[in-house]
Amino acid sequence: FYPNSLVVSGWDILFNWILRMVIAGYEFLGKPPFTDILFHGLIRDRFGRKMSKSLGNSPEPLELLDRYGADGLRFGLLLITPRERDVLFAEEFLEVGRNFVTKLWNAARMIHLRFPSAEPKAKLTDPFDHWIVDRFNRVLERINSLLGSYQINGYVKELYDFVWHTFCDRYLEYLKFQPHKGGLARFLLKQILIISHPIIPFVTEELWSRLGFGTTILKASWPDPIPAQSRPEVDDFFEIVSAVNRIRSEWGIHPKEPLELHLTCKSDRLRDLIGDNSDLLRNLTNLSGIIEADHPPPRSAIHITKGFEVYIPLAGVIDLKKEGIRLRKERDRLEVLIHKLRQRLENPQFLKKAPPDVIEREKVRLKQLEEKYEGVERCLRLLAG
């Protein structure tokens, strides 16, 4: 097996190991032992120190495996480890890995229970079919490019975003109202297991066997793109669903409370899609009606994008006076928290002594509080008419 194509190494042993192998290869065999070198960063503790037995700052690997599983541990670590850069270790990132593996398992279970005998096949019959396959094609293209340049962290992020947000949060919710889409659902799940296998081999192998896809996933071929149309109006359709759910959350409206949706579509394709799938939109968002609107009704919650405008009338849905009192209290509470956090982040002593990950976490928290404050202010302006 000489020469190899790739060696993976920490940057800290470049001179005392990697270069020695190269020199020895040229000296004794006349050619280098490998063509590519992939340097990975070091995992450091929250204070930026290299983990070592002498410092006692390294977590017990077997305990981490018990808590997060081998696949969850691997996924979580790679999710936070950019190429050639060190990473500050924190267990909450491993929880992200474990949660992703659980999400994939539950998605496979839902599809198997709903479509136990459907033959996996890429039969596209409507805009939603073309949309999900086109989205898969795009993520597959990006993953192929990232793997080709050894950007494992980017590959894991692409996989996470597609499986969690596109496939599970959107497509599986759509499938709950589609009893005849089992073939495509099982086909897509099969492709997802294949592209996930390099990073979570144990769970994907188990699911492959349980779902009856074959003896072992190791014999499966890497997917190729499937011909499909680009359907951006389906993205807008699901954004409308998200907008209605976000309004419910912001205003404390119960999910079972029917809402009247006033909607302005800025493209004919989106308007036609909603016209053909109005029952689906009602089911996904619990709407009492969908009305095409040219302007917002009085005292409506609003969500505007370049593709559509959503208005939800609030009169009769919530007690506007009580909601105003609640929002003003929440605004006052957020003002206090934001003021204290800004003072901390402007304190030179805190910036000097606090670990970098703590400072970054506080900055993220401040941004989240400021965004929440803006949302409360927006709601109060709306109530003021």
C-alpha positions in Angstrom: 0.0 0.0 0.0 2.7 2.5 -0.9 2.2 5.3 -1.7 -1.1 6.2 0.0 -3.2 9.2 -1.1 -3.9 10.9 2.3 -2.5 11.2 5.8 -4.5 12.7 8.6 -2.6 14.4 11.3 -2.6 17.1 14.0 -0.6 20.2 13.0 1.5 19.9 16.2 3.5 16.9 14.8 4.2 18.4 11.3 8.0 18.6 11.7 8.7 15.7 14.0 6.6 13.1 12.1 5.0 14.1 8.8 8.1 15.7 7.2 10.2 12.8 8.4 8.0 10.4 6.6 8.2 12.5 3.4 12.0 12.6 3.7 12.3 8.9 4.3 10.0 8.1 1.4 12.1 10.1 -1.0 15.3 8.7 0.4 14.5 5.0 0.4 11.8 4.6 -2.3 12.2 7.6 -4.5 8.6 8.9 -4.1 6.5 10.5 -1.3 4.4 8.3 0.9 1.2 10.4 0.3 -0.1 13.2 -1.9 -2.4 15.0 0.5 -2.1 16.0 4.1 -5.2 16.8 6.1 -4.4 18.7 9.3 -7.0 18.6 12.0 -7.1 21.0 15.0 -6.6 20.0 18.6 -9.5 19.6 21.1 -8.8 22.0 24.0 -10.7 22.6 27.2 -12.9 25.6 27.8 -9.8 27.6 28.9 -8.0 26.9 25.7 -5.5 24.4 27.2 -4.5 21.3 25.3 -6.2 18.3 26.8 -3.7 15.9 28.6 -3.6 13.3 31.3 -1.2 15.4 33.4 -3.6 18.4 33.5 -6.6 16.1 34.2 -8.7 18.2 31.9 -9.8 15.4 29.5 -13.3 13.9 29.8 -13.6 10.1 30.2 -14.3 8.8 26.7 -16.3 5.7 27.9 -18.6 8.0 29.9 -19.2 10.2 26.9 -20.0 7.1 24.8 -22.5 6.0 27.4 -24.2 9.4 27.4 -24.2 10.3 23.7 -23.4 7.1 21.8 -20.6 6.6 19.4 -22.4 8.1 16.4 -23.7 11.1 18.5 -20.2 11.7 19.9 -18.6 11.6 16.4 -21.2 13.8 14.8 -21.2 16.4 17.6 -17.4 16.7 17.6 -17.1 17.0 13.8 -20.0 19.6 13.8 -17.8 22.0 15.8 -14.4 21.2 14.4 -13.5 23.3 11.3 -10.6 22.1 9.2 -7.1 23.1 10.6 -8.6 25.0 13.6 -8.6 24.1 17.2 -11.9 23.7 19.1 -12.9 24.4 22.7 -14.7 21.3 24.0 -18.1 21.6 25.5 -20.5 18.8 26.1 -23.6 20.7 24.9 -22.3 20.2 21.3 -22.4 16.4 21.9 -26.0 16.8 22.8 -26.6 18.3 19.3 -25.0 15.1 17.8 -27.1 12.8 20.0 -30.3 14.8 19.1 -29.5 14.5 15.4 -29.1 10.8 15.6 -32.4 10.5 17.5 -34.1 12.8 15.0 -33.0 10.5 12.1 -34.1 7.4 14.0 -37.5 8.8 14.7 -37.9 10.0 11.1 -37.1 6.5 9.9 -39.5 5.0 12.4 -42.3 7.3 11.3 -41.8 6.5 7.6 -41.6 2.8 8.3 -44.8 2.8 10.4 -46.7 4.8 7.9 -45.4 3.2 4.7 -44.2 -0.3 5.8 -44.5 -2.0 2.4 -44.0 0.8 -0.1 -41.3 0.2 -2.7 -38.6 2.9 -2.6 -38.7 4.7 -6.0 -38.2 8.2 -7.2 -41.6 8.9 -8.9 -42.3 12.6 -9.0 -46.0 13.6 -9.5 -46.4 17.1 -8.0 -44.5 20.3 -7.1 -43.7 19.0 -3.6 -42.1 15.9 -5.0 -39.9 18.0 -7.3 -39.0 20.4 -4.5 -37.7 17.8 -2.0 -35.8 15.9 -4.7 -34.3 19.1 -6.0 -33.3 20.1 -2.5 -31.7 16.7 -2.0 -29.8 17.1 -5.3 -28.4 20.5 -4.2 -27.2 19.2 -0.8 -25.7 16.1 -2.5 -23.7 18.4 -4.9 -22.4 20.5 -2.0 -21.5 17.4 0.1 -19.6 15.8 -2.8 -17.6 19.1 -3.2 -16.9 19.3 0.5 -15.8 15.7 0.8 -13.6 16.1 -2.2 -11.7 18.9 -0.5 -11.7 17.2 2.9 -14.1 19.8 4.5 -15.7 17.3 6.9 -17.1 20.0 9.1 -18.9 21.6 6.2 -20.3 18.2 5.1 -21.7 17.5 8.6 -23.3 21.0 8.7 -24.9 20.4 5.3 -26.2 17.0 6.4 -27.6 18.4 9.6 -29.4 21.3 7.9 -31.0 19.2 5.2 -32.1 16.3 7.4 -33.3 18.4 10.4 -34.8 21.4 8.8 -35.8 20.4 5.3 -36.6 16.7 5.5 -37.9 16.3 9.0 -39.4 19.8 9.9 -41.0 20.3 6.5 -41.3 17.2 4.3 -42.3 14.8 7.0 -45.0 17.3 8.3 -46.3 17.3 4.7 -46.2 13.5 4.5 -48.7 13.3 7.5 -51.4 14.4 5.1 -50.2 12.4 2.1 -51.1 8.7 2.3 -49.8 7.7 -1.1 -46.3 9.1 -1.0 -44.6 6.1 0.6 -42.4 5.2 -2.4 -40.7 8.5 -2.6 -40.4 8.9 1.2 -38.7 5.5 1.5 -36.5 6.3 -1.5 -35.3 9.6 0.0 -34.7 8.0 3.4 -32.6 5.4 1.7 -30.4 8.0 0.1 -30.2 10.0 3.4 -28.9 6.9 5.2 -26.2 6.4 2.5 -24.9 10.0 2.7 -25.0 9.9 6.5 -23.2 6.5 6.8 -19.6 7.8 6.8 -20.3 9.9 9.9 -22.9 7.8 11.8 -22.2 4.2 10.6 -23.8 2.3 13.5 -27.3 3.8 13.4 -27.5 3.9 9.6 -26.4 0.2 9.4 -29.1 -0.7 11.9 -31.8 1.3 10.2 -30.8 -0.1 6.8 -31.3 -3.6 8.1 -34.6 -2.9 9.9 -36.1 -1.1 7.0 -35.3 -4.0 4.6 -33.1 -2.1 2.3 -30.6 -4.9 2.0 -28.1 -7.0 3.9 -25.6 -4.2 4.6 -25.4 -0.5 3.7 -21.7 -1.0 2.9 -22.7 -2.5 -0.4 -24.8 0.5 -1.4 -23.7 2.8 -4.1 -23.2 6.5 -3.4 -26.3 8.4 -4.7 -26.4 10.3 -8.1 -28.6 13.3 -8.7 -32.3 12.6 -9.7 -33.9 14.7 -12.5 -36.2 17.2 -10.8 -37.6 20.7 -11.4 -36.7 23.6 -9.2 -39.8 24.7 -7.3 -39.0 27.8 -5.2 -42.7 28.5 -4.6 -42.8 25.4 -2.3 -40.1 27.0 -0.1 -42.5 30.0 0.1 -45.4 27.7 0.9 -43.5 26.3 3.9 -42.3 29.7 4.9 -46.0 30.7 5.2 -46.5 27.8 7.5 -43.5 28.9 9.6 -44.8 32.5 9.6 -48.2 31.5 11.0 -46.6 29.3 13.7 -44.2 32.1 14.6 -47.1 34.5 15.0 -48.8 32.0 17.3 -45.6 31.7 19.4 -45.1 35.5 19.6 -48.6 36.2 20.7 -49.2 33.2 22.9 -52.0 31.8 20.7 -52.8 28.2 21.4 -52.1 25.8 18.5 -55.7 24.6 18.5 -57.1 28.1 18.1 -58.3 28.5 14.5 -56.8 31.6 12.7 -57.9 33.5 9.7 -55.1 34.0 7.2 -55.0 37.1 5.0 -52.4 36.5 2.4 -50.8 38.5 -0.4 -48.8 36.4 -2.9 -46.3 38.1 -5.1 -46.0 35.3 -7.8 -48.5 33.4 -9.8 -46.8 30.1 -9.1 -47.2 30.6 -5.4 -50.8 31.7 -5.8 -51.6 28.6 -7.9 -49.8 26.3 -5.5 -51.8 27.6 -2.5 -55.0 27.4 -4.6 -54.4 23.8 -5.4 -53.3 22.9 -1.8 -55.4 25.1 0.4 -56.6 22.2 2.5 -53.0 21.2 3.1 -52.2 24.7 4.3 -55.2 24.7 6.6 -54.2 21.4 8.1 -50.6 22.4 8.6 -51.5 25.7 10.4 -55.1 25.2 11.7 -56.7 27.9 9.7 -60.4 28.8 9.6 -60.0 30.5 6.3 -57.6 31.8 3.7 -58.4 35.3 2.2 -56.4 37.0 -0.6 -55.6 40.5 0.7 -54.4 43.7 -0.8 -53.7 45.4 2.6 -53.5 44.4 6.2 -56.7 44.2 8.3 -56.7 46.4 11.5 -54.6 45.2 14.4 -53.1 42.2 12.6 -49.9 40.4 13.2 -47.7 40.8 10.2 -44.9 38.8 8.5 -43.5 40.1 5.2 -41.0 38.6 2.8 -40.1 39.2 -0.9 -42.4 36.4 -1.9 -45.5 37.0 0.2 -47.2 38.9 3.0 -49.0 37.2 5.9 -51.6 39.0 8.1 -53.4 37.4 11.0 -56.2 39.5 12.6 -55.9 39.4 16.4 -59.2 40.9 17.5 -61.3 38.2 19.0 -58.3 35.8 19.2 -56.5 37.4 22.1 -57.4 39.9 24.8 -55.6 43.0 23.4 -55.5 44.9 26.7 -54.1 42.0 28.7 -51.6 41.3 26.0 -50.4 44.9 26.0 -49.8 44.7 29.8 -47.9 41.4 29.4 -45.8 42.7 26.6 -44.8 45.9 28.5 -43.7 43.8 31.5 -41.7 41.6 29.1 -40.1 44.6 27.5 -39.1 46.0 30.9 -37.6 42.6 31.9 -35.6 42.4 28.7 -34.3 46.0 29.1 -32.8 45.0 32.5 -31.2 41.9 31.1 -29.8 43.6 28.1 -28.3 46.5 30.2 -26.6 44.0 32.6 -25.2 41.9 29.7 -23.9 44.9 27.9 -22.1 46.1 31.0 -20.5 42.7 31.5 -19.3 42.6 27.9 -17.9 46.2 28.2 -16.0 45.3 31.4 -12.3 44.9 30.6 -11.7 42.6 33.6 -14.4 40.2 32.4 -13.0 40.2 28.8 -9.5 39.6 30.2 -10.3 36.7 32.6 -13.3 34.9 31.0 -12.6 32.0 28.7 -13.2 32.8 25.0 -16.1 30.4 24.7 -17.9 32.1 27.6 -17.4 35.5 26.0 -18.8 34.2 22.7 -21.7 32.6 24.4 -22.6 35.9 26.2 -22.4 37.7 22.9 -24.8 35.3 21.3 -27.1 35.6 24.3 -27.1 39.4 24.0 -28.0 39.2 20.3 -30.9 36.8 21.1 -32.2 39.1 23.8 -31.9 42.2 21.5 -33.9 40.3 18.8 -36.5 39.3 21.3 -36.7 42.9 22.5 -37.3 44.1 18.9 -40.0 41.5 18.5 -41.8 42.7 21.7 -41.5 46.4 20.6 -42.9 45.5 17.2 -45.9 43.8 18.9 -46.5 46.8 21.1 -46.5 49.2 18.1 -49.0 46.9 16.4 -51.3 47.0 19.4 -51.1 50.8 19.5 -52.6 50.8 16.1 
